[in-house]
């Protein structure tokens, strides 16, 4: 099993992640039961309402690229979906690791009200068959096709009821499978379900959402006149960064109380509507957002991620597209700190908010192609080192005459050669 993941993309388009390296943890999966148990560890989360495909390479059946897409609700879309996902996975695999020798298919969907898992399996059988035919038309067989629903799994390929009974087979208890043991040994973990991860980034609703939209309206009304009156983008950007730093410090100094509200509810309570609105609008500026992206590691990363998630939830109503900026920042911090599954989900949601948001497009592509984020981190560190001395000089010039510095010395408005 390789530590590779996939995620949703905008406009219903699936994405592919590259094949694993020889240094990734390896286990052998031989049965439908082992494949079903391994799925959350392949993705890093429990897929909900998901079509998942995994490319298989070589005689040993090495897992390669993988793809995840929400299952279309309308059966009329299944034919086109099957053709799309087959072409996307196979052609993408050909570009990166060669044409796959086979594909493993998973259809994961919770039962609807009054529906059994077996009924879900029957309903999705037509989709599985269409995908098998689409892959076969490209000369790549589907080696196994599983439906996972209601804590059970079924095989669409195995006719032997001794191993694959009509009522389905119960999934192994969490943490007891061979995949779980290998993942634990490798330091991998499941970060909840797809629905839970997306829920932490979803817009607020109800009275809070209406209050937040009103605050965004007021912030926009006050910001536009400032720009028209000649306030520079840099001034507004500096105020945005200062406010963001203040809120990050507040989040750091006030961690959630054990036994109290959830972490997300706690973070929401710590941010005033006016503060959040001002920051959301300020982050729409590209240069300001790029400066905020520098908070990507060490102690800053955790506070920044909490802030970006909270701001994404505040982008409500007519301001839904504004969520692209905080969602992209949340995706970047997650990717930078090694949480690739959450990164792909956040970046996919950013592109759902604004399909043309270039920063999200670039990060999403790089993350899916397995590019090491260290290259971008190095660039952001260099830019921060270049800018920090200038910021400190400007702050020194703004101090009132006679103010003491941290060493207790009196400071004046002296200008040195390096200040000129």
C-alpha positions in Angstrom: 0.0 0.0 0.0 1.4 3.4 -0.9 0.7 6.6 0.9 -1.1 8.4 -2.0 -4.4 10.2 -1.9 -6.9 11.7 -4.2 -9.6 14.4 -3.8 -12.6 16.1 -5.4 -12.0 18.7 -8.0 -14.1 21.6 -9.4 -16.9 21.1 -12.0 -17.1 17.4 -11.2 -13.7 16.7 -12.8 -11.6 13.9 -11.1 -8.0 14.2 -10.3 -5.1 11.7 -10.2 -2.2 11.3 -7.8 1.0 9.7 -8.9 2.2 6.2 -8.2 4.1 5.4 -5.1 7.8 5.2 -4.6 9.8 2.1 -3.6 10.3 3.6 -0.1 6.6 3.7 0.6 5.2 1.1 3.1 4.3 -2.1 1.3 1.7 -4.7 2.2 -0.1 -7.4 0.1 -3.8 -7.2 -0.4 -5.3 -10.4 -1.8 -9.0 -10.5 -1.0 -12.0 -8.2 -1.4 -12.1 -7.9 2.4 -8.5 -6.6 2.5 -9.2 -4.2 -0.3 -12.3 -2.8 1.4 -10.5 -2.4 4.7 -7.5 -0.7 3.0 -9.5 2.0 1.2 -9.5 4.7 4.0 -5.7 4.3 4.3 -5.2 4.7 0.6 -7.0 8.0 0.7 -6.3 9.2 4.2 -10.0 9.6 5.1 -13.2 7.6 4.9 -14.8 8.4 1.5 -18.5 9.2 1.6 -20.7 9.2 -1.5 -17.6 8.6 -3.6 -16.4 6.7 -6.7 -12.8 5.7 -6.1 -10.6 4.1 -8.7 -7.0 2.8 -8.2 -4.6 1.9 -11.0 -2.6 -1.3 -10.7 0.8 -1.9 -12.3 3.0 -4.9 -12.9 2.8 -8.6 -12.0 2.9 -7.7 -8.3 -0.1 -5.5 -8.6 1.6 -2.3 -7.4 -0.9 0.5 -6.7 -0.4 3.6 -8.7 -2.5 6.7 -9.5 -5.9 7.0 -7.9 -9.0 9.1 -8.5 -12.0 10.2 -6.4 -15.2 11.7 -7.5 -18.6 12.2 -6.0 -21.2 9.7 -7.3 -23.6 11.6 -9.7 -27.1 11.6 -8.3 -28.7 11.2 -11.6 -28.3 7.8 -13.4 -28.6 9.6 -16.7 -25.1 11.0 -16.0 -23.5 7.7 -15.3 -22.5 6.9 -18.9 -20.6 10.1 -19.4 -19.1 9.8 -15.9 -17.8 6.3 -16.6 -16.1 7.4 -19.8 -14.6 10.4 -18.1 -13.1 8.7 -15.1 -11.8 5.8 -17.2 -10.0 8.2 -19.6 -8.8 10.4 -16.8 -7.2 7.7 -14.7 -5.8 5.6 -17.6 -4.4 8.5 -19.6 -3.0 10.2 -16.5 -1.3 7.0 -15.4 0.2 6.6 -18.9 1.8 10.0 -18.6 3.3 9.3 -15.2 3.9 5.6 -14.7 2.9 3.8 -17.8 -0.4 2.3 -18.8 -2.0 0.4 -15.9 -2.4 -3.4 -16.1 -5.7 -3.2 -14.2 -8.0 -1.1 -12.1 -9.7 -1.6 -8.7 -13.0 0.2 -8.4 -14.8 1.2 -5.2 -18.4 2.7 -4.9 -19.0 4.1 -1.4 -22.4 5.4 -0.5 -24.4 5.5 2.8 -27.9 4.1 2.6 -30.7 6.7 2.2 -33.6 6.8 4.6 -35.3 3.5 4.6 -32.7 1.9 2.3 -30.4 -1.0 3.1 -26.8 -1.4 2.1 -27.8 -4.2 -0.2 -30.2 -1.9 -2.0 -27.5 0.6 -2.5 -25.3 -2.1 -4.0 -28.1 -3.1 -6.4 -28.8 0.5 -7.4 -25.2 1.2 -8.1 -24.6 -2.0 -10.1 -25.3 -0.2 -13.4 -22.7 2.5 -12.7 -20.1 -0.2 -11.8 -20.9 -2.0 -15.1 -20.5 1.1 -17.1 -17.1 1.8 -15.6 -16.0 -1.7 -16.3 -17.0 -1.4 -19.9 -15.4 2.0 -20.3 -12.1 0.7 -18.9 -12.3 -2.4 -21.0 -12.8 -0.2 -24.1 -9.4 1.3 -23.3 -7.8 -2.2 -22.9 -7.5 -2.0 -19.1 -9.6 -4.5 -17.1 -11.3 -3.8 -13.8 -9.8 -6.5 -11.6 -12.2 -5.9 -8.7 -15.2 -3.7 -8.2 -16.6 -3.3 -4.7 -19.6 -1.5 -3.2 -19.2 -0.3 0.4 -22.3 0.7 2.2 -23.8 0.5 5.7 -20.7 -1.1 7.2 -20.7 -3.9 4.6 -19.1 -4.6 1.3 -20.1 -6.5 -1.9 -18.1 -7.6 -4.9 -19.5 -7.0 -8.4 -16.9 -9.3 -9.8 -16.9 -12.4 -7.6 -19.7 -14.9 -8.2 -18.8 -17.1 -5.3 -21.3 -16.6 -2.5 -19.1 -18.5 -0.1 -16.7 -15.5 0.1 -19.1 -12.8 -1.2 -22.6 -13.5 0.0 -25.7 -11.7 -1.3 -26.2 -10.0 2.0 -22.7 -8.6 1.9 -19.8 -9.1 4.3 -19.2 -7.0 7.4 -16.2 -4.7 7.3 -13.4 -5.3 9.8 -13.6 -3.3 13.0 -11.6 -0.1 12.8 -7.9 -0.6 13.5 -8.0 -4.4 13.3 -7.1 -5.0 9.6 -3.7 -5.8 8.0 -3.9 -2.3 6.4 -4.5 -0.7 9.7 -1.5 -2.4 11.2 0.7 -1.4 8.3 -0.6 2.2 8.4 0.1 2.4 12.1 3.6 1.1 11.7 4.2 3.7 8.9 2.8 6.6 11.0 -0.2 7.1 8.7 -3.6 8.0 10.1 -7.2 8.4 8.9 -8.4 12.0 9.3 -12.1 11.2 9.7 -14.6 11.0 6.9 -14.8 13.2 3.8 -18.1 14.6 5.0 -16.5 15.6 8.4 -13.5 17.3 6.7 -15.7 19.2 4.3 -18.0 20.1 7.2 -15.2 21.9 9.0 -14.8 24.2 6.0 -18.5 24.6 5.1 -20.2 28.0 5.4 -22.2 28.9 8.5 -25.9 29.0 8.3 -28.9 30.4 10.1 -28.9 33.6 12.1 -25.1 33.7 12.3 -24.8 33.5 8.5 -27.2 36.4 8.1 -25.3 38.5 10.7 -22.0 37.7 8.9 -23.3 38.6 5.5 -24.5 42.0 6.9 -21.0 42.5 8.4 -19.5 41.7 5.0 -21.8 44.2 3.3 -20.7 46.9 5.8 -17.0 46.1 5.4 -17.3 46.3 1.6 -19.1 49.6 1.8 -16.4 51.1 4.0 -13.5 49.7 2.0 -14.5 50.9 -1.4 -14.6 54.6 -0.5 -11.1 54.3 1.1 -9.7 52.9 -2.2 -11.5 55.6 -4.2 -10.1 58.3 -1.9 -6.6 57.2 -2.6 -5.8 54.7 0.2 -3.2 52.5 -1.3 -3.4 48.8 -1.6 -0.3 48.5 0.5 -1.9 50.4 3.3 -4.9 48.2 3.3 -2.8 45.1 2.9 -0.6 46.1 5.9 -3.8 46.5 8.0 -5.0 43.1 6.9 -1.8 41.4 7.8 -1.7 43.2 11.2 -5.3 42.1 11.9 -4.5 38.5 10.8 -1.5 38.4 13.2 -3.7 39.7 16.0 -6.4 37.1 15.4 -3.8 34.3 15.2 -2.3 35.3 18.5 -5.8 35.4 20.0 -6.4 31.8 18.8 -3.1 30.7 20.1 -3.6 32.1 23.5 -7.2 30.7 23.8 -7.1 27.0 22.9 -10.5 25.1 23.0 -11.5 24.1 26.5 -11.7 20.4 27.1 -15.4 19.4 27.6 -16.5 22.7 26.1 -17.7 23.5 22.5 -16.0 21.9 19.6 -12.7 23.4 18.3 -14.4 25.0 15.3 -17.3 26.5 17.3 -14.7 27.8 19.8 -12.7 29.5 17.0 -15.9 31.0 15.5 -16.7 32.5 18.9 -13.3 34.1 19.2 -13.7 36.0 15.9 -16.0 39.0 15.7 -18.1 39.4 12.6 -16.5 42.8 11.8 -13.0 41.4 12.2 -13.7 38.4 10.0 -15.4 40.5 7.3 -12.5 42.9 7.1 -10.0 40.1 6.9 -11.9 38.2 4.3 -12.1 41.2 2.0 -8.4 42.1 2.6 -7.3 38.6 1.6 -8.9 39.1 -1.8 -5.8 41.0 -2.7 -3.2 38.7 -4.2 -0.1 40.3 -2.7 -1.7 40.3 0.8 -2.7 36.7 0.4 0.8 35.7 -0.6 2.2 37.3 2.5 -0.3 35.3 4.6 0.8 32.1 2.8 4.2 32.5 4.6 2.6 31.3 7.9 3.0 27.7 6.8 5.2 26.0 9.4 6.3 25.8 13.0 4.0 27.4 15.6 2.5 29.8 13.0 1.0 27.0 10.9 -1.5 25.7 13.5 -2.9 29.1 14.3 -3.0 30.1 10.7 -4.9 26.9 9.8 -7.5 27.6 12.5 -7.9 31.1 11.2 -8.3 30.2 7.6 -10.9 27.5 8.4 -12.8 30.0 10.5 -12.8 32.6 7.7 -13.8 30.1 5.1 -16.9 29.3 7.2 -17.7 33.0 7.3 -17.9 33.4 3.5 -21.7 33.2 3.3 -24.4 34.2 1.0 -23.4 36.5 -1.8 -19.8 36.2 -0.6 -19.4 32.5 -1.3 -16.7 33.1 -4.0 -14.6 35.0 -1.4 -14.0 31.6 0.3 -11.5 30.7 -2.4 -8.7 32.7 -0.7 -9.0 31.3 2.9 -9.7 27.8 1.5 -6.6 27.9 -0.6 -4.6 29.1 2.3 -6.0 26.3 4.5 -5.1 23.8 1.7 -1.6 25.2 1.4 -0.9 25.0 5.2 -2.3 21.5 5.3 -0.1 20.4 2.4 3.0 22.2 3.8 2.5 20.4 7.2 2.1 17.0 5.6 -1.7 16.6 5.7 -2.2 15.9 2.0 -5.7 14.5 2.2 -7.1 17.6 3.9 -5.1 19.8 1.5 -6.7 18.2 -1.5 -10.1 18.5 -0.1 -9.6 22.2 0.9 -8.2 23.1 -2.5 -11.0 21.2 -4.3 -13.5 23.3 -2.3 -11.6 26.5 -3.1 -12.0 25.7 -6.8 -15.7 24.9 -6.3 -16.0 28.4 -4.8 -14.1 30.0 -7.7 -13.0 27.6 -10.6 -10.7 30.3 -12.0 -8.7 31.0 -8.8 -5.2 30.5 -10.1 -3.4 29.9 -6.8 -5.7 27.1 -5.9 -5.4 25.6 -9.4 -1.6 25.6 -9.2 -1.5 24.1 -5.7 -4.1 21.5 -6.5 -2.2 20.4 -9.5 1.2 20.3 -7.7 -0.3 18.4 -4.8 -1.9 15.8 -7.1 1.3 15.4 -9.0 3.3 14.6 -5.9 5.5 17.6 -6.1 7.5 18.3 -2.9 6.1 21.5 -1.2 9.6 22.4 0.0 10.3 24.3 -3.2 7.5 26.7 -2.6 8.3 26.9 1.1 11.8 27.9 0.3 10.6 30.7 -2.0 8.2 32.0 0.6 10.9 32.0 3.3 13.3 33.9 1.0 10.6 36.5 0.3 9.9 36.9 4.0 13.5 37.4 4.8 13.7 40.0 2.1 10.6 41.9 3.3 11.1 41.6 7.1 14.0 44.1 7.4 12.1 46.6 5.5 9.0 46.1 7.7 11.1 46.6 10.8 12.6 49.8 9.4 9.2 51.2 8.6 8.0 50.3 12.1 11.0 52.0 13.7 10.3 55.2 11.7 6.7 55.2 12.9 7.6 55.0 16.6 7.1 58.3 18.5 10.4 60.1 19.5 11.8 59.1 22.9 10.1 55.7 23.0 12.1 52.9 24.6 13.1 49.9 22.7 13.1 46.4 24.2 16.6 46.9 25.6 15.5 50.0 27.5 17.4 52.4 25.3 15.8 55.7 24.1 14.9 55.7 20.4 14.8 58.7 18.2 13.9 59.2 14.6 17.5 58.7 13.5 18.0 57.6 10.0 21.0 55.5 9.3 22.7 54.7 6.0 20.8 51.4 5.8 17.4 53.2 6.2 18.0 55.5 3.2 
